[in-house]
Amino acid sequence: MTGVDSPLPRVALLTYSTKPRGGVVHTLNLAEAMARLGVDVTVWSLARGGDDGFFREVDPAVTLRLVPFADRENETITDRIMRSIATLRNAFDATAYDIVHAQDCISANAVGTCIRTIHHLDQFTTPILVECHEKAVVNPYARICVSRAVADEVRHEWGLTPEVIPNGVAYQRFAEAASDTPAAVEARDGWTGKLGEYVLAVGGIEPRKGSIDLLNAYALLRQRHPELNLVFAGGETLFDYRDYRAEFDRRRAELDVEPIVLGNVPDDDLPALVAASRVFAFPSVKEGFGLAAMEALSAGRPVVTRELPILREVFGDTVAHASTVPELAATLEAALTPNAERQAAGRSLAASLTWEDAARRHLGFYARHPMPRNPMTASVDARR
């Protein structure tokens, strides 16, 4: 059942930020795919730091509702998250929608009765945040995960059984960036002209992305390949990783290496940046799917990931896996030699994951899990 043949619901998708994070990318692509199927879909988000829109243009068929959220100096992470929940809660009105679908912990706590996509499970130590995290898993009346591994974590921890609907990927954008058209070649040459030959990591410098491990591996790799640079792109986050960044900088100085840290890259420029890399490094210690790595496969890039069950599930043998820093260095070096069979398999995998398919599967899920209008019935459905 696709859900498209029955009356289409009015859908609210809620995310916590306008910045380019994986869950936000997922939300926008899913919303646009639903709109192309004729769904009346609205994306709600906090507009952080004075943003007047998302990090990229959104299909005008999708309605946007952005809630202003000003930055405050010296605000703790706990206070910022609690203020985020309260701000979104005060602005949101569920009565206009047949389906309310939260994409993260903040929006799930803000809206109450909802479907929740659990992209990955976080680990908090502050009691308030631990409680918020658990409520955002337990309180929704139905749940989706983007991989079986995350669904299994939820089942093991709470006895709940989310449905698995994998991410799509914007395959054509990244495949075209790797093509031989004059525009694509010029865009890739623009990046290599500025950066030289490089290993690329997307997602910023933070603990979950394994950035220090990659830095250590690069120091080993550079001994044999001094021509290679290490490039970090992205990194917009709600959390405060200053201590980790300080440790990263301390280790960088100790190793005498100089990675290139680009910060956020304009969305239109990202495919060429990925397509121009020699190797795409993805040494995350925790993931829910690995969308950035799937985009790299779309561009035909060799990808090296950490050895994690989730990444084995999603990518299989289309990427190379490594567990330790020495293994990561050796695997990155091996990936410099093209493996046509693996790269073709990676492209095929990425091309098979479409946002249209994800949208149709979501609509089928919505049809099977209509939103309870009586709060008393929501708790009955909460074990789904």
ABEGO torsion letter per residue (X at the ends): XAGAABBBBBBBBBBABABBBAAAAAAAAAAAAAAAAGBBBBBBBBBBGGBABBABBBBAABBBBBBBBBBBBGBBAAAAAAAAAAAAAAABBAAABABBBBABAAAAAAAEBBBBBBABBBBBABAAAAAAAAAAAAABABBBBABAAAAAAAAAAAGBBBBBBBBBBBAAAAAAAABABAAAAAAAAAAAAAAEBBBBBBGEBBAAAGAAAAAAAAAAAAAABAABBBBBBEGBBABBAAAAAAAAAAAAAAAGBBBBBAEBBBAAAAAAAAAABABBBBABABBAAGAAAAAAAAAGBBBBBBBBAAAAAAAEAABBBBABAAAAAAAAAAAABBBAAAAAAAAAAAAABBAAAAAAAAAAAAAABBBBABAAAAAAAAAX
